[in-house]
Structure formats: C-alpha cells, structure tokens
C-alpha cells in the first residue's frame, strides 16, 4: 500500500525489483507499473536511478570492498582498489519498450558476461579496458574528464561507513550473544563485504546493495590481481596466525566443560 501510494505521486518513475535471498542478478526486473509486483512477493523494491553517470555511453557500478575488522568497537577498512563493472549495451533511459533489456540496465557481471559484446580483460596492467575496469583506471578517467576522484571517493566512503554504522548495534548484540567470552582486545571474526555503488549524472553515490559474501571468482587477470590483494590485505590487517585459533579452541573447550 505504501509503495503504491508513493508511486501514485510520480507516475513516471521506474522501479527495480529484486527477489529476496537471491544473487548474481537472478530474478531482477524493472517495471514502471507497481501493479506488476504482487503483495505477497518476497522482494526488495528500489527506485531506479534513471540518470546514471555514463562512461563512453555505458552504465556501470562500482564494487567497493569493505573489511569489517571488529563490530565492538567498530573498525572498518575500505580497500582503495576494486572493480567498475559495465553493462554491455549503450544506455538509454528506461521506457516501456526497453525495461526488459538486462544488458542495458543491469550491471551484474553474472548477467553481462553472457552477452557477445562483453570484453574480457587480458592484462591486469590494462585496468581501463574491457567490460571491467579497476578503480585506479576509473579514477584516472574521472580526472581526465574534469572531476575530482578524491572528493567522489570520500562520498562513497561516507555511504559505506554510515551503512555499517546503521547495522552496528545488531551486529554487536549478535556477536556478544554468540561469543560472550571473546577476547575484547582482539576480534574473533571478521567479514569482507562487497558494496555496490552507483554514481548518478551529478556524480552522487547511491548504495545499490551490500553483498555479505561477494564473489572472489577470478575470470580475468584483473580479477585475480584485485581480489588476491583484497584477501591478502584483509588477512594482514587481521594479523591472523595459528596461535589465535588454538587460543579460541581452548576457550571453547573451557566453555563446554563449565556446562
């Protein structure tokens, strides 16, 4: 009812509908009519950003890797490198005739890799070629086109940090419920999240979604270079060593003996 009431105020809006608990673009659709969405459907509905920032006429999003090293106290690290993932058909604003064109509107790699227009990167050193770019190459593109990449990345960082802050209370509560005897001086667990961020035509960042288990599949040298570094630096920052596991297992055994 709330969705229909909101949609009734501005009839020219387009909505993107995502099924609950799905991934890799499965089941996503665009609609300009909220009556297409059943009241009992388990899904998430977002207003579609109809005027995205384009690179060479193509829509894209940014996969930003965020390490949550601790939830209480909250410690977050944003990896400076990541992926810009492009659609494989030139963008046009959504109409009733093109809303079903997934290769134009959806940036998911799992969808676009099946298009014959998808271009695989052949070298990690050439991060500004193909249907995936490195963040380094995209920042250079922004600089060449008169934008300030540092200012834009600061806005993206704000989006990521504020999103995690919003979830921090429930994260901390769950953490202490599951691990009441955890060492307060060190984190017993961590998570690498994949934030998908879209820039609009004014270069304002919008959060599309947060992936709690981002894919680390490496189909290209660029994938391998970036994802290997993300994982490696996460392990380095967490200072993981075998002694931590032995200490944790000892604490767990002591807990079981007390029961």
HELIX and SHEET records of a PDB file:
HELIX    1   1 UNK A    2  UNK A    9  1                                   8    
HELIX    2   2 UNK A   34  UNK A   36  5                                   3    
HELIX    3   3 UNK A  102  UNK A  105  1                                   4    
HELIX    4   4 UNK A  109  UNK A  112  1                                   4    
HELIX    5   5 UNK A  135  UNK A  144  1                                  10    
HELIX    6   6 UNK A  149  UNK A  178  1                                  30    
HELIX    7   7 UNK A  221  UNK A  238  1                                  18    
HELIX    8   8 UNK A  242  UNK A  258  1                                  17    
SHEET    1   A 3 UNK A  29  UNK A  31  0                                        
SHEET    2   A 3 UNK A  15  UNK A  19 -1                                        
SHEET    3   A 3 UNK A  43  UNK A  47 -1                                        
SHEET    1   B 4 UNK A  74  UNK A  78  0                                        
SHEET    2   B 4 UNK A  60  UNK A  71 -1                                        
SHEET    3   B 4 UNK A  83  UNK A  86 -1                                        
SHEET    4   B 4 UNK A 132  UNK A 134 -1                                        
SHEET    1   C 4 UNK A  74  UNK A  78  0                                        
SHEET    2   C 4 UNK A  60  UNK A  71 -1                                        
SHEET    3   C 4 UNK A 191  UNK A 199 -1                                        
SHEET    4   C 4 UNK A 205  UNK A 211 -1                                        
END                                                                             
